Amino acid sequence: KDLAQRIPEKSDYLANFNKRVYYLSTLTKQKNLVQYILTKIERKKNKNAILINTSIEHIYPEKPGKKWEQLSDPSNVKYIGNLVLLDSDLNSIVGNDCFIDKKRKIQKSSKIITSIDAFDKNLWRSEEIEDRTKRIQELFYEDIWRNE
């Protein structure tokens, strides 16, 4: 009951989400929070999910190289809309592959529904990251956090 009274208003939550939920290999302070949110969302969609030895993968890589077009907003790379959970072995395999190659490998080999669903696009740009970030924000606030 006490925690329920501390839930922020939705507008405050949405306004501050990206300031608190992000991950880069050089900005690891929020890594556990990102992993927690992605895990909770996966378990909501897949009650039988067994998430052991997972790691966080950047869909658009931190160091994209020549295989990727530049993002219109490079700061989007750190936000949760650009992040998925993968089995650690698969994460090593996909590395900095181009989007289409990552998509093929993840859809073929991953058992994590939310990670597979993240690759339902044909392109991965700032617009897709921002859209997925908003969907995750809404889902976490409405379906998970407020209903815990």
Beta strands, then each sheet from edge to edge (+ up, - down):
strand 1: 54-58
strand 2: 83-87
sheet 1: 1+ 2-
end
